[in-house]
Amino acid sequence: MTSKTTDQDPAGTFAGYAVPPGSYRARRQRGPAYFATVGIWVGVIVVVMMALSVVATRITPTATQYRCPPDCGRPPNGLPVATNPRFFAADGSFSVSYPAPGTAYDVTMEPSGVRAELTVGDRGVLRLFSEPARGRDARKVADDLLSQMFPDAVKSYDLPNAILGYEPGYGEVADNWPKGTATDAQRLRIILVVAVKNDLALVAGAAGPFHQFGPDDGPGPPSPANLDIAKDMGKYVNSFMWRGDPPR
């Protein structure tokens, strides 16, 4: 069937088609499959992300996890700058840094280590040395040394989480009064830190006049060390190295 517009129909003309008479049903057209399309894209993205994760784990080294102490790992890669000279045992069993010449110390080399006497301030003595462990643990070594060097000393407290040469050990603080005196003016403060490895005990010991630290006098943070030379002791305590330890 063809329909034409006349002058009264300004809309123009359009073509029509003749069909047999009857009832007809238009076929329903399928709309865009939004959910299927989104689902496919999500699946592809998930698969790609999983693949990239697997690749990343294969090509990226896993960071080592440490629980310190006792497993404190090692310092960052790269050799540190050495500012102090280093003592090496004759048999190569250990080494340790000690105060450099020209500092406020008189340094004496001993067969088992270093003895450094502070010449300024309250004065005092710092010893960095080794002791055969002979099966003893760090606490037993420290107690034996204290009773040997200062038989009348009285332990004040234990050092919590003591570490020497990055090796878990034992530390204690004690006080000693020369015979016949009981005043703080004659009181001697003693600090011992010991760690044992390869049946060799390494020891950092300091002794000097008791010096009460306070907010305006001391290392800064609150400290019960109460020993002037202890403010400079820390840099040497963890400079100890047993034979075979990595550079640090």
LUMPARO-641404 format. One record per residue: residue in one letter; chain; x, y, z of N, C-alpha, C in turn. Coordinates in steps of 0.05 Angstrom, whole numbers, plus 5000, padded with zeros to 4 digits. Layout:
<recs>
['A', 'A', [X, Y, Z], [X, Y, Z], [X, Y, Z]]
...
</recs>
This chain:
<recs>
['M', 'A', [5017, 4976, 5000], [5000, 5000, 5000], [5018, 5024, 5000]]
['T', 'A', [5011, 5043, 4984], [5026, 5068, 4982], [5009, 5091, 4990]]
['S', 'A', [5021, 5108, 5005], [5006, 5132, 5015], [5021, 5156, 5005]]
['K', 'A', [5007, 5175, 4995], [5019, 5200, 4986], [5005, 5223, 5001]]
['T', 'A', [5021, 5242, 5006], [5010, 5266, 5019], [5000, 5285, 4998]]
['T', 'A', [4982, 5300, 5005], [4970, 5321, 4988], [4980, 5348, 4998]]
['D', 'A', [4968, 5368, 4986], [4975, 5395, 4994], [4968, 5399, 5023]]
['Q', 'A', [4947, 5384, 5033], [4939, 5388, 5061], [4957, 5373, 5080]]
['D', 'A', [4976, 5356, 5069], [4995, 5340, 5086], [5023, 5349, 5080]]
['P', 'A', [5033, 5369, 5094], [5059, 5380, 5088], [5082, 5363, 5099]]
['A', 'A', [5076, 5340, 5113], [5097, 5324, 5126], [5115, 5310, 5106]]
['G', 'A', [5108, 5309, 5081], [5123, 5294, 5061], [5111, 5267, 5055]]
['T', 'A', [5125, 5251, 5042], [5115, 5224, 5034], [5133, 5203, 5047]]
['F', 'A', [5122, 5179, 5050], [5137, 5156, 5060], [5127, 5131, 5046]]
['A', 'A', [5143, 5112, 5044], [5136, 5087, 5030], [5123, 5068, 5049]]
['G', 'A', [5103, 5054, 5041], [5090, 5033, 5056], [5092, 5006, 5042]]
['Y', 'A', [5086, 4984, 5056], [5088, 4957, 5045], [5061, 4943, 5048]]
['A', 'A', [5054, 4928, 5028], [5029, 4913, 5029], [5034, 4886, 5042]]
['V', 'A', [5017, 4879, 5060], [5018, 4853, 5074], [4991, 4840, 5074]]
['P', 'A', [4990, 4814, 5075], [4963, 4801, 5076], [4949, 4809, 5102]]
['P', 'A', [4923, 4810, 5100], [4908, 4818, 5124], [4911, 4797, 5146]]
['G', 'A', [4910, 4805, 5170], [4912, 4786, 5192], [4924, 4800, 5217]]
['S', 'A', [4927, 4784, 5238], [4939, 4794, 5263], [4969, 4787, 5263]]
['Y', 'A', [4984, 4806, 5272], [5013, 4802, 5273], [5024, 4809, 5301]]
['R', 'A', [5046, 4796, 5308], [5059, 4802, 5334], [5088, 4809, 5328]]
['A', 'A', [5096, 4832, 5338], [5123, 4841, 5333], [5142, 4825, 5351]]
['R', 'A', [5165, 4817, 5339], [5184, 4802, 5355], [5199, 4821, 5374]]
['R', 'A', [5201, 4812, 5399], [5215, 4829, 5419], [5245, 4830, 5414]]
['Q', 'A', [5256, 4853, 5413], [5284, 4856, 5408], [5300, 4856, 5434]]
['R', 'A', [5322, 4842, 5434], [5339, 4840, 5458], [5354, 4866, 5462]]
['G', 'A', [5353, 4876, 5486], [5368, 4900, 5493], [5397, 4894, 5499]]
['P', 'A', [5413, 4914, 5504], [5441, 4910, 5511], [5444, 4894, 5537]]
['A', 'A', [5463, 4875, 5536], [5468, 4857, 5560], [5487, 4871, 5579]]
['Y', 'A', [5477, 4890, 5594], [5494, 4906, 5612], [5508, 4888, 5633]]
['F', 'A', [5492, 4872, 5646], [5504, 4856, 5668], [5524, 4836, 5658]]
['A', 'A', [5518, 4824, 5635], [5538, 4805, 5624], [5563, 4819, 5616]]
['T', 'A', [5561, 4842, 5604], [5585, 4857, 5596], [5602, 4865, 5620]]
['V', 'A', [5588, 4876, 5640], [5603, 4884, 5664], [5616, 4860, 5678]]
['G', 'A', [5601, 4837, 5679], [5612, 4813, 5691], [5636, 4803, 5677]]
['I', 'A', [5636, 4804, 5650], [5659, 4795, 5635], [5683, 4812, 5641]]
['W', 'A', [5678, 4839, 5641], [5701, 4857, 5646], [5712, 4853, 5674]]
['V', 'A', [5695, 4849, 5694], [5704, 4845, 5721], [5721, 4819, 5722]]
['G', 'A', [5711, 4798, 5710], [5726, 4773, 5710], [5753, 4776, 5697]]
['V', 'A', [5754, 4791, 5674], [5780, 4795, 5661], [5799, 4810, 5679]]
['I', 'A', [5789, 4831, 5692], [5806, 4848, 5709], [5817, 4831, 5732]]
['V', 'A', [5799, 4815, 5744], [5808, 4798, 5767], [5830, 4779, 5758]]
['V', 'A', [5826, 4766, 5735], [5846, 4747, 5725], [5873, 4761, 5720]]
['V', 'A', [5871, 4785, 5708], [5896, 4800, 5702], [5910, 4808, 5728]]
['M', 'A', [5895, 4817, 5748], [5907, 4826, 5773], [5920, 4802, 5787]]
['M', 'A', [5907, 4779, 5786], [5919, 4755, 5799], [5945, 4747, 5784]]
['A', 'A', [5944, 4749, 5758], [5968, 4742, 5743], [5991, 4762, 5749]]
['L', 'A', [5985, 4788, 5751], [6005, 4807, 5758], [6016, 4803, 5786]]
['S', 'A', [5999, 4795, 5805], [6008, 4790, 5832], [6027, 4766, 5833]]
['V', 'A', [6021, 4745, 5818], [6039, 4723, 5817], [6066, 4731, 5805]]
['V', 'A', [6065, 4747, 5784], [6090, 4756, 5771], [6106, 4773, 5791]]
['A', 'A', [6092, 4791, 5805], [6106, 4809, 5824], [6120, 4793, 5846]]
['T', 'A', [6106, 4772, 5856], [6119, 4756, 5877], [6143, 4740, 5867]]
['R', 'A', [6143, 4734, 5842], [6165, 4719, 5830], [6190, 4737, 5825]]
['I', 'A', [6185, 4762, 5818], [6207, 4779, 5810], [6216, 4798, 5833]]
['T', 'A', [6200, 4801, 5854], [6207, 4818, 5876], [6215, 4802, 5900]]
['P', 'A', [6239, 4805, 5912], [6247, 4790, 5935], [6230, 4797, 5959]]
['T', 'A', [6223, 4776, 5974], [6206, 4781, 5998], [6223, 4794, 6020]]
['A', 'A', [6212, 4815, 6032], [6226, 4829, 6053], [6229, 4810, 6078]]
['T', 'A', [6253, 4810, 6089], [6258, 4793, 6112], [6245, 4805, 6137]]
['Q', 'A', [6230, 4789, 6151], [6217, 4799, 6176], [6235, 4791, 6200]]
['Y', 'A', [6239, 4811, 6217], [6255, 4806, 6241], [6239, 4810, 6266]]
['R', 'A', [6244, 4794, 6286], [6232, 4799, 6312], [6256, 4804, 6331]]
['C', 'A', [6258, 4830, 6338], [6282, 4839, 6353], [6274, 4848, 6381]]
['P', 'A', [6288, 4839, 6402], [6306, 4816, 6401], [6291, 4790, 6402]]
['P', 'A', [6303, 4767, 6396], [6332, 4763, 6393], [6342, 4766, 6364]]
['D', 'A', [6324, 4763, 6344], [6333, 4764, 6316], [6332, 4793, 6307]]
['C', 'A', [6354, 4807, 6308], [6354, 4836, 6302], [6363, 4842, 6273]]
['G', 'A', [6367, 4821, 6258], [6375, 4825, 6230], [6403, 4838, 6228]]
['R', 'A', [6407, 4854, 6208], [6432, 4867, 6204], [6427, 4896, 6194]]
['P', 'A', [6446, 4913, 6197], [6442, 4941, 6187], [6439, 4941, 6157]]
['P', 'A', [6430, 4964, 6146], [6427, 4967, 6117], [6452, 4960, 6102]]
['N', 'A', [6450, 4953, 6077], [6473, 4946, 6061], [6492, 4969, 6058]]
['G', 'A', [6517, 4963, 6054], [6537, 4984, 6052], [6554, 4985, 6076]]
['L', 'A', [6580, 4988, 6072], [6598, 4989, 6095], [6597, 5016, 6109]]
['P', 'A', [6595, 5016, 6135], [6593, 5041, 6150], [6620, 5056, 6149]]
['V', 'A', [6619, 5081, 6155], [6643, 5097, 6157], [6654, 5093, 6185]]
['A', 'A', [6679, 5084, 6186], [6692, 5079, 6212], [6705, 5105, 6222]]
['T', 'A', [6696, 5114, 6245], [6707, 5139, 6257], [6726, 5133, 6280]]
['N', 'A', [6726, 5109, 6290], [6743, 5101, 6312], [6761, 5078, 6304]]
['P', 'A', [6785, 5077, 6315], [6802, 5054, 6310], [6790, 5028, 6321]]
['R', 'A', [6801, 5006, 6313], [6789, 4980, 6320], [6810, 4961, 6331]]
['F', 'A', [6803, 4948, 6353], [6821, 4928, 6365], [6813, 4901, 6354]]
['F', 'A', [6834, 4886, 6345], [6830, 4858, 6336], [6845, 4839, 6354]]
['A', 'A', [6831, 4819, 6364], [6844, 4799, 6381], [6865, 4785, 6365]]
['A', 'A', [6886, 4776, 6379], [6909, 4763, 6366], [6900, 4738, 6351]]
['D', 'A', [6880, 4724, 6362], [6871, 4699, 6350], [6848, 4704, 6330]]
['G', 'A', [6840, 4729, 6327], [6818, 4735, 6308], [6791, 4728, 6318]]
['S', 'A', [6788, 4723, 6344], [6762, 4714, 6355], [6742, 4736, 6357]]
['F', 'A', [6751, 4762, 6359], [6732, 4784, 6361], [6747, 4810, 6355]]
['S', 'A', [6731, 4831, 6351], [6742, 4858, 6348], [6723, 4878, 6360]]
['V', 'A', [6733, 4902, 6366], [6716, 4922, 6378], [6728, 4949, 6373]]
['S', 'A', [6711, 4969, 6370], [6721, 4997, 6367], [6728, 5008, 6394]]
['Y', 'A', [6747, 5027, 6394], [6755, 5040, 6419], [6760, 5070, 6414]]
['P', 'A', [6762, 5086, 6435], [6765, 5115, 6431], [6790, 5121, 6415]]
['A', 'A', [6788, 5141, 6397], [6810, 5148, 6379], [6831, 5164, 6395]]
['P', 'A', [6855, 5164, 6385], [6876, 5181, 6398], [6868, 5210, 6397]]
['G', 'A', [6875, 5225, 6417], [6869, 5253, 6418], [6842, 5259, 6431]]
['T', 'A', [6827, 5239, 6438], [6802, 5243, 6452], [6807, 5245, 6482]]
['A', 'A', [6786, 5246, 6497], [6789, 5250, 6526], [6795, 5224, 6541]]
['Y', 'A', [6809, 5205, 6528], [6815, 5180, 6540], [6845, 5174, 6538]]
['D', 'A', [6855, 5160, 6558], [6881, 5147, 6557], [6876, 5118, 6552]]
['V', 'A', [6884, 5108, 6528], [6878, 5081, 6520], [6902, 5063, 6524]]
['T', 'A', [6897, 5040, 6535], [6918, 5019, 6539], [6908, 4993, 6527]]
['M', 'A', [6925, 4981, 6510], [6919, 4956, 6497], [6926, 4933, 6517]]
['E', 'A', [6908, 4914, 6520], [6913, 4891, 6536], [6909, 4866, 6519]]
['P', 'A', [6920, 4843, 6528], [6918, 4819, 6511], [6889, 4811, 6505]]
['S', 'A', [6871, 4817, 6523], [6843, 4809, 6519], [6825, 4831, 6509]]
['G', 'A', [6836, 4856, 6506], [6819, 4878, 6498], [6831, 4905, 6502]]
['V', 'A', [6814, 4924, 6509], [6822, 4952, 6511], [6814, 4964, 6538]]
['R', 'A', [6831, 4980, 6549], [6825, 4994, 6574], [6827, 5024, 6567]]
['A', 'A', [6806, 5039, 6572], [6805, 5068, 6565], [6798, 5083, 6591]]
['E', 'A', [6815, 5101, 6599], [6810, 5117, 6624], [6801, 5145, 6615]]
['L', 'A', [6778, 5153, 6624], [6767, 5180, 6619], [6783, 5200, 6635]]
['T', 'A', [6793, 5221, 6622], [6810, 5241, 6635], [6796, 5267, 6641]]
['V', 'A', [6770, 5269, 6634], [6755, 5294, 6639], [6730, 5287, 6655]]
['G', 'A', [6717, 5308, 6664], [6692, 5304, 6679], [6696, 5288, 6704]]
['D', 'A', [6679, 5269, 6709], [6680, 5252, 6733], [6702, 5231, 6731]]
['R', 'A', [6714, 5229, 6707], [6733, 5208, 6702], [6719, 5180, 6704]]
['G', 'A', [6735, 5160, 6702], [6724, 5133, 6702], [6740, 5115, 6683]]
['V', 'A', [6733, 5090, 6683], [6747, 5070, 6666], [6727, 5055, 6649]]
['L', 'A', [6733, 5052, 6624], [6717, 5036, 6605], [6735, 5013, 6596]]
['R', 'A', [6724, 4988, 6598], [6739, 4965, 6589], [6722, 4949, 6569]]
['L', 'A', [6735, 4942, 6547], [6722, 4927, 6525], [6739, 4903, 6520]]
['F', 'A', [6730, 4879, 6528], [6748, 4856, 6528], [6732, 4830, 6525]]
['S', 'A', [6747, 4808, 6523], [6735, 4782, 6520], [6741, 4764, 6544]]
['E', 'A', [6724, 4744, 6548], [6727, 4725, 6570], [6718, 4698, 6560]]
['P', 'A', [6734, 4677, 6563], [6724, 4650, 6555], [6699, 4643, 6571]]
['A', 'A', [6678, 4635, 6556], [6652, 4629, 6570], [6653, 4603, 6585]]
['R', 'A', [6666, 4583, 6573], [6669, 4556, 6586], [6641, 4545, 6593]]
['G', 'A', [6622, 4548, 6575], [6595, 4538, 6579], [6577, 4555, 6596]]
['R', 'A', [6586, 4577, 6606], [6570, 4595, 6622], [6552, 4613, 6604]]
['D', 'A', [6529, 4621, 6614], [6513, 4640, 6600], [6522, 4668, 6607]]
['A', 'A', [6510, 4688, 6594], [6518, 4716, 6599], [6515, 4725, 6628]]
['R', 'A', [6493, 4717, 6640], [6488, 4725, 6668], [6509, 4714, 6687]]
['K', 'A', [6516, 4689, 6683], [6536, 4677, 6700], [6563, 4690, 6696]]
['V', 'A', [6570, 4696, 6671], [6596, 4710, 6666], [6596, 4737, 6680]]
['A', 'A', [6575, 4752, 6677], [6574, 4779, 6690], [6576, 4776, 6720]]
['D', 'A', [6562, 4758, 6732], [6563, 4755, 6762], [6591, 4747, 6771]]
['D', 'A', [6604, 4729, 6755], [6631, 4720, 6763], [6650, 4743, 6761]]
['L', 'A', [6648, 4759, 6739], [6666, 4782, 6736], [6662, 4803, 6758]]
['L', 'A', [6637, 4808, 6765], [6631, 4828, 6786], [6643, 4819, 6813]]
['S', 'A', [6639, 4794, 6820], [6650, 4784, 6845], [6680, 4783, 6845]]
['Q', 'A', [6692, 4780, 6822], [6721, 4779, 6820], [6733, 4807, 6821]]
['M', 'A', [6721, 4826, 6807], [6733, 4853, 6806], [6725, 4870, 6830]]
['F', 'A', [6700, 4867, 6839], [6689, 4883, 6861], [6675, 4865, 6880]]
['P', 'A', [6689, 4851, 6897], [6677, 4831, 6915], [6655, 4842, 6933]]
['D', 'A', [6657, 4868, 6940], [6638, 4880, 6959], [6615, 4895, 6945]]
['A', 'A', [6614, 4893, 6918], [6593, 4908, 6903], [6566, 4896, 6909]]
['V', 'A', [6546, 4913, 6908], [6518, 4905, 6912], [6503, 4912, 6886]]
['K', 'A', [6489, 4892, 6875], [6475, 4896, 6850], [6452, 4916, 6855]]
['S', 'A', [6449, 4935, 6837], [6427, 4955, 6839], [6403, 4946, 6822]]
['Y', 'A', [6408, 4939, 6797], [6386, 4930, 6779], [6398, 4916, 6755]]
['D', 'A', [6381, 4901, 6741], [6388, 4888, 6716], [6381, 4907, 6693]]
['L', 'A', [6398, 4907, 6672], [6392, 4923, 6648], [6372, 4907, 6631]]
['P', 'A', [6348, 4918, 6625], [6329, 4903, 6609], [6337, 4902, 6580]]
['N', 'A', [6332, 4879, 6567], [6338, 4875, 6538], [6366, 4883, 6531]]
['A', 'A', [6385, 4875, 6547], [6413, 4882, 6542], [6423, 4869, 6517]]
['I', 'A', [6437, 4884, 6500], [6448, 4874, 6474], [6476, 4884, 6472]]
['L', 'A', [6494, 4866, 6464], [6522, 4873, 6459], [6530, 4861, 6432]]
['G', 'A', [6541, 4878, 6415], [6548, 4868, 6388], [6524, 4857, 6373]]
['Y', 'A', [6500, 4869, 6378], [6475, 4860, 6365], [6468, 4831, 6372]]
['E', 'A', [6479, 4822, 6395], [6473, 4796, 6405], [6459, 4799, 6432]]
['P', 'A', [6436, 4786, 6436], [6422, 4788, 6462], [6441, 4778, 6484]]
['G', 'A', [6441, 4793, 6506], [6459, 4785, 6527], [6447, 4792, 6554]]
['Y', 'A', [6464, 4800, 6573], [6455, 4806, 6600], [6471, 4830, 6609]]
['G', 'A', [6458, 4848, 6624], [6471, 4871, 6635], [6462, 4876, 6663]]
['E', 'A', [6480, 4887, 6679], [6472, 4894, 6707], [6487, 4919, 6716]]
['V', 'A', [6475, 4932, 6735], [6487, 4956, 6747], [6490, 4951, 6777]]
['A', 'A', [6514, 4958, 6787], [6519, 4953, 6815], [6533, 4977, 6828]]
['D', 'A', [6534, 4977, 6854], [6547, 4999, 6869], [6567, 4987, 6888]]
['N', 'A', [6588, 5001, 6892], [6609, 4992, 6910], [6619, 5015, 6927]]
['W', 'A', [6621, 5011, 6953], [6632, 5031, 6971], [6659, 5021, 6982]]
['P', 'A', [6680, 5037, 6980], [6705, 5028, 6992], [6701, 5022, 7021]]
['K', 'A', [6717, 5004, 7032], [6714, 4996, 7060], [6717, 5020, 7078]]
['G', 'A', [6699, 5022, 7097], [6700, 5043, 7117], [6685, 5068, 7109]]
['T', 'A', [6672, 5068, 7085], [6657, 5091, 7076], [6628, 5083, 7069]]
['A', 'A', [6610, 5102, 7070], [6582, 5096, 7064], [6568, 5120, 7052]]
['T', 'A', [6583, 5139, 7042], [6571, 5164, 7031], [6572, 5162, 7001]]
['D', 'A', [6553, 5177, 6989], [6552, 5178, 6959], [6577, 5190, 6947]]
['A', 'A', [6592, 5206, 6963], [6616, 5218, 6952], [6637, 5197, 6946]]
['Q', 'A', [6636, 5174, 6960], [6655, 5152, 6956], [6642, 5129, 6941]]
['R', 'A', [6618, 5133, 6932], [6603, 5111, 6919], [6613, 5106, 6890]]
['L', 'A', [6618, 5081, 6883], [6628, 5074, 6857], [6605, 5060, 6842]]
['R', 'A', [6599, 5070, 6818], [6578, 5058, 6801], [6591, 5041, 6780]]
['I', 'A', [6581, 5016, 6777], [6592, 4996, 6759], [6571, 4987, 6739]]
['I', 'A', [6577, 4985, 6714], [6559, 4975, 6693], [6573, 4953, 6678]]
['L', 'A', [6560, 4930, 6675], [6571, 4908, 6659], [6550, 4899, 6639]]
['V', 'A', [6559, 4895, 6614], [6542, 4884, 6593], [6557, 4861, 6580]]
['V', 'A', [6544, 4838, 6579], [6558, 4813, 6569], [6540, 4799, 6549]]
['A', 'A', [6552, 4788, 6528], [6538, 4771, 6510], [6557, 4748, 6503]]
['V', 'A', [6545, 4724, 6498], [6561, 4700, 6493], [6554, 4689, 6466]]
['K', 'A', [6575, 4682, 6450], [6571, 4670, 6424], [6596, 4654, 6417]]
['N', 'A', [6593, 4631, 6406], [6616, 4614, 6400], [6632, 4608, 6425]]
['D', 'A', [6618, 4606, 6448], [6631, 4601, 6474], [6652, 4622, 6481]]
['L', 'A', [6648, 4646, 6470], [6666, 4668, 6477], [6648, 4691, 6487]]
['A', 'A', [6654, 4700, 6512], [6639, 4722, 6523], [6653, 4748, 6517]]
['L', 'A', [6638, 4767, 6506], [6649, 4794, 6502], [6636, 4812, 6522]]
['V', 'A', [6653, 4830, 6533], [6644, 4845, 6557], [6650, 4875, 6552]]
['A', 'A', [6631, 4891, 6559], [6634, 4920, 6560], [6629, 4928, 6589]]
['G', 'A', [6650, 4939, 6602], [6647, 4946, 6630], [6656, 4975, 6635]]
['A', 'A', [6642, 4988, 6653], [6649, 5016, 6660], [6646, 5019, 6690]]
['A', 'A', [6664, 5035, 6701], [6663, 5041, 6729], [6673, 5069, 6734]]
['G', 'A', [6660, 5083, 6753], [6668, 5110, 6759], [6651, 5121, 6782]]
['P', 'A', [6656, 5145, 6790], [6641, 5157, 6813], [6611, 5158, 6806]]
['F', 'A', [6595, 5152, 6827], [6566, 5154, 6824], [6558, 5183, 6819]]
['H', 'A', [6542, 5188, 6799], [6535, 5216, 6791], [6504, 5216, 6786]]
['Q', 'A', [6490, 5228, 6804], [6461, 5228, 6802], [6452, 5245, 6778]]
['F', 'A', [6440, 5232, 6758], [6430, 5247, 6735], [6403, 5260, 6742]]
['G', 'A', [6398, 5282, 6728], [6373, 5297, 6732], [6365, 5310, 6706]]
['P', 'A', [6343, 5325, 6707], [6333, 5338, 6682], [6354, 5357, 6669]]
['D', 'A', [6371, 5369, 6685], [6391, 5388, 6675], [6419, 5376, 6674]]
['D', 'A', [6422, 5351, 6681], [6448, 5339, 6683], [6446, 5310, 6676]]
['G', 'A', [6456, 5302, 6653], [6454, 5274, 6645], [6453, 5271, 6615]]
['P', 'A', [6446, 5248, 6605], [6446, 5243, 6576], [6423, 5256, 6561]]
['G', 'A', [6403, 5266, 6575], [6380, 5278, 6562], [6355, 5263, 6570]]
['P', 'A', [6349, 5240, 6558], [6327, 5224, 6567], [6331, 5214, 6596]]
['P', 'A', [6310, 5209, 6611], [6313, 5199, 6638], [6330, 5174, 6638]]
['S', 'A', [6350, 5172, 6656], [6368, 5150, 6657], [6376, 5144, 6685]]
['P', 'A', [6374, 5119, 6694], [6383, 5111, 6721], [6412, 5102, 6721]]
['A', 'A', [6427, 5106, 6698], [6454, 5097, 6697], [6471, 5111, 6718]]
['N', 'A', [6468, 5137, 6720], [6482, 5153, 6741], [6512, 5148, 6741]]
['L', 'A', [6523, 5148, 6717], [6552, 5145, 6713], [6560, 5161, 6689]]
['D', 'A', [6579, 5180, 6693], [6586, 5199, 6672], [6597, 5186, 6647]]
['I', 'A', [6614, 5166, 6650], [6626, 5153, 6628], [6605, 5136, 6612]]
['A', 'A', [6583, 5130, 6624], [6562, 5114, 6611], [6550, 5129, 6587]]
['K', 'A', [6552, 5156, 6588], [6541, 5172, 6566], [6556, 5167, 6540]]
['D', 'A', [6580, 5158, 6542], [6597, 5153, 6518], [6601, 5123, 6513]]
['M', 'A', [6589, 5107, 6529], [6594, 5078, 6528], [6578, 5064, 6505]]
['G', 'A', [6555, 5075, 6498], [6537, 5061, 6479], [6550, 5056, 6452]]
['K', 'A', [6566, 5075, 6442], [6577, 5072, 6415], [6596, 5049, 6413]]
['Y', 'A', [6607, 5040, 6435], [6626, 5018, 6435], [6613, 4991, 6441]]
['V', 'A', [6591, 4991, 6455], [6578, 4966, 6463], [6570, 4950, 6439]]
['N', 'A', [6558, 4963, 6419], [6549, 4948, 6396], [6569, 4948, 6373]]
['S', 'A', [6594, 4957, 6379], [6615, 4955, 6358], [6629, 4928, 6360]]
['F', 'A', [6623, 4912, 6380], [6635, 4886, 6383], [6627, 4868, 6359]]
['M', 'A', [6646, 4852, 6350], [6640, 4832, 6329], [6655, 4806, 6335]]
['W', 'A', [6640, 4784, 6334], [6653, 4758, 6336], [6665, 4750, 6309]]
['R', 'A', [6682, 4730, 6310], [6693, 4720, 6285], [6671, 4710, 6267]]
['G', 'A', [6671, 4719, 6241], [6651, 4710, 6222], [6626, 4728, 6220]]
['D', 'A', [6624, 4748, 6238], [6601, 4767, 6236], [6604, 4784, 6211]]
['P', 'A', [6581, 4791, 6198], [6582, 4808, 6175], [6591, 4836, 6182]]
['P', 'A', [6603, 4851, 6163], [6611, 4878, 6168], [6587, 4895, 6175]]
['R', 'A', [6590, 4914, 6193], [6568, 4932, 6201], [6580, 4958, 6211]]
</recs>
